[in-house]
């Protein structure tokens, strides 16, 4: 039976949101005798994050950590380096966990020792209400807000059916053997993800098995500034960069991609005045994807040129 659990959270300049997340952890149901702690990695915050951590140091078993190098995966790997527990639960600094969140993961891990990792539901929460254009295009935009729901029945996870980063768990010995890829993940304001998907796919390739735990649920809080066309556009820019990194660009011509970006951006901006949202949103998404690919190809060419110069 598992006796030690750690909750890992990485944060960067979101002190108010972090406080709400930590407050939700106060209401967790903790089984008697469980040794648990919360690893919070400050990824170089310049706001009052340190004050928030001090305020919760007494009511929670908090272990504050720092990772000055900017990057979500670097912060996650800092938490892994500090971890000692048999089970590590991952969530974010903009999440509210259900009171049975930890308990449900612990039960699943104890009942299914053959499983190396686990995932649960992520439900979106829009405190200011969900804008109409988001509701009308939800099937296309849900991934931008890390929504995940694989149903109310426990099932085995596959490469095409994986949890998302705001709510998953990994056995400690497995996680410490498989750190995150530091070349992936968000950096600063760049909305680039897939670091946890890369990790979980590597686990499956290595023979680990995963389980969907529907009872382990969290709410992902979407503030008004994220319920915006700018944020969604930036998300698709990140997805475009990932297409290049996966070797799946629409074109290897930077100029063709730039032309596509300019056309779809223009059509999106004009369309918001005269077209129904599904029409202009399709252009918004394609503009972001094209820009992300173009920027990534330019960056790769720059790095290649720099490397060539260094060899001369």
N, C-alpha and C positions, 0 to 999 in steps of 0.2 A: 504493500500500500504506500502511496506517495505521502511523504511527510513534509516536504519542502516545496514551496511555490514562490515564484517571483513574478511580479508584474513589471513590464518594461515600457517606459514612455519616453519619447524623445521630444524636445520642445525648443522653439526658437521664437522669441519675441511675441509670445501670445500669453502673457501672464494672466489676464482676466479669464481667458478660455481655459487655461491650465487649472486655475482655481476651481472652476466649475467641475472639471474632470475629477480633480482630487476630492472635491466635496461629494461627488457621487460614489467614490470609493469608500467613503466613511460609512455607507449604508450596505456594504457587502455583507453577506452572511458567510462567516468564517467557521468551518467545522472545528470542534474542540480538538486541541492538541496540534493543530496545523502550524508549522513554522513558516511564516510568510513575510515578505518585504516588497517594497516598491522601489524600483530603480528608475530615477528620473535623470535623464541626460540633458543638460543644458548645452545646446549647440552654439554657444557664443552669443547669448542674448544680451541686448543693451537696454532692455526695459527693466521692470522691477520683478523679474522672475525669481531672483534670489530671495526677495522678501516674501514672495508667495511660498516658496519652499520652506523658509523659516517658520512661517505661520502654520504649516501643516506638519512640521517635524514632530510635534508632540502627539497629536491625535492619530497619526498614521506611522507605520514602520517604514519611514522614508529614508532612502539612501541617495542623497544628491551627488551627481557625477557631472563632470564637464568634458566636453570635446570641443576645443577651440577651432578645429578645422571644419569649415562649413561643408555640410553634406549629411543628408538623412541616413545614408548607409554607414557613414563613418560614425555617427552618433549611435546607431544600432549596434555596430560592432564594438563600441565602447561598453555598452550594456552587456553584451555577450562576454567580453573579457572579464567583467566584474561578476558575472553570474556564477552561482554555486548550486542552484536549486535543481530538483528532479523534473520540474515542469515550469516553463516560461510562458507567460501570457503576454501577448503584444497588443497594445492599443495606442491611441493617439491623444494629443493634448486638446482635441476639440470634440471629445466623445463623452457621453454619459452612459455609464455601464448599469445594467440591470442588477438588482440586489443578488440574484442567483447566478450571476455571470461566472464567477470563480468556482462556485459550487458545482455548476453543471459541467465545466471543463474537467474538474477534479474527478467527478463521478465517471465521466467517459474514459479518462485516462486510466483509472483504476479497473474499470470493467473491461477495457479493451487493450490489454498490454501489447498486442501485436501492432497497434497503431503508433506511428511515430509523431504525427502531427494532427491538428484538429482545427476546425473553423466554425464560425457562427455568424448569425444574421447581423446585418448592419442596416438600420432603418434611418432614412433622412428625417431631420427635424428642422423646419424653417420657422424660427421664432417670429419673424415678421410676415409670415405667409409665403406661399409658393407663387411666384410670378406666373401669370397666365401663359407666357410663351414657353416657360419651362414645363409647365403641366402639359401643354399641347405637344411637346417634343420629348416627353419623358423617356421613351424607349431608346432614343438616340443620346440623351444627355445624362442618363442615370449613372453611368460609369464615372462621369466627371465628379460626382458627389459621393463616390465610393459606396454606393448602395449595393447590397448583396443579399440575396435570399434564394437559397437552393431548396426551399420547401420545409415543411414541418415534420418530415420523417428523416431519421438518421440514415445516411448513405455513405458509401465509400467515395472518396475524392479521386479525381483523375486529372490528367494534364489539361483537359478542357473544362473541368469543373472544380475550381479552386476558390478558397476564401480570399478576402482582401485584407490589406495591411492593418486596418483599424480594429480587426477582431480575428486573431488566430492564436494558436498555442503550439509549442513544440517541446518535446521532451528535452530536458536540459543537456544530456550527453549528446543527443543528435544535433541540437543547435550549436553547441560548442565545436562540433566537428565540421559544421557547415556555416561559416560566416556569410554575411551579405556581400555581394559584388560591389566594391566601392566605386565602380565606373557607372553604376546605375543609381536611380533614386533622385529625389528633389535636392536642389542646391539653391539656397536663397529663395528668390521669387520664381525661379524656373519650375514650372509644373511638369515634372517628368517623373513617372513612377515605374512600375513593373519590377521593382527590386524584390518585393516579397514573392511575386509570381515566379521570377527567376529562381529564387531560393527553393520554393516548393516543388518546382519542376525538377530541380537538381536532386531533391530528396527522393522524388518518385523514381528518377533514373537510377539512383543508388539502391533502390529496392525498399525504401521506406513506404509505408502506407498511411493514408490520411482518412479522417472521419469527419463528416458534417455533424455538428452538434446544434440542432435547432433551438434548444432551450437556452443556449448561451448567446444572449442578444445585447446589442448596444445601440444607442442613438447617436448618429453623426449630426452635430449641430452645424447648420449652414447659415452664417450671418449674412445680412443684406449685401455686404460688399462682395460676397462670393456668389450670390444669386444674381449675377450680372453677366452681360454679354462679354465683357472684358475678361472675366475669370474663365468663362467657358472657352473663349477664343484661345487663351493661353494654354488651357488644357489640351486643345487639339494641336497647338504648336508642339507641345511635348510629345504627343502621340506621333506627330510627323517625324520628329527626331528619332523616335524609337523605330519607325519603319526603316530609316536608313541604317540604324545600328543592327537591325535584323537582316539587312540585305534585301529589303523589300521596297525600295523607293519606287514611286510612280515613274520616274525618269532619272537617268544619270546626267541629264542636262540641267545645269543650274539655271540657265536662262529660260528653259521651258517651265521649270517649276516657279520661277519668279513671275513669268507671264500668267500662269494659272493663279498664283496668289493675288496679283493685282486685279485680275478680272473678277475673281470670286469675292474679293474684298469690296470692290466697287458695287457688284450686284447685291451684296449683303447690305451695305449701307443705304443704297437707294431703296432696296426692297423693304427695309423696315418701315418705310413711309407708305408704301403702296401695295405690298403683298401680304398674304396670310403668313403666319409665323413659320409653318413647315417649309415654305418656299425660300424665304430669306435665311432661315436657320441652316438649310442645306448648304447654301453658299458660305455662310459663316464658318461652318465646320470644315469645308474644303479649303477655304482660305487659310485657316490655321494649320491644317495638315500640309498644305503646299509650302507655307512659310517655314514650318519646322524642318521639312526636308531640305529646302533650299539652304537654310542657315547651317544645318548639320553638314551638308556637302561642302559648303564654303569653309567651315571649321576644319573638316577633315583634310581638305586640300591645303589649308594653311599649315596644319600640323605636319603634313607630308613634306611641304616645301621647307619648313624649319628643320625637320630631321635630315633632309637632303643637304641643306646648307651646313649643318653640323658635321656631316661626314666628309665635306670637302676639305 
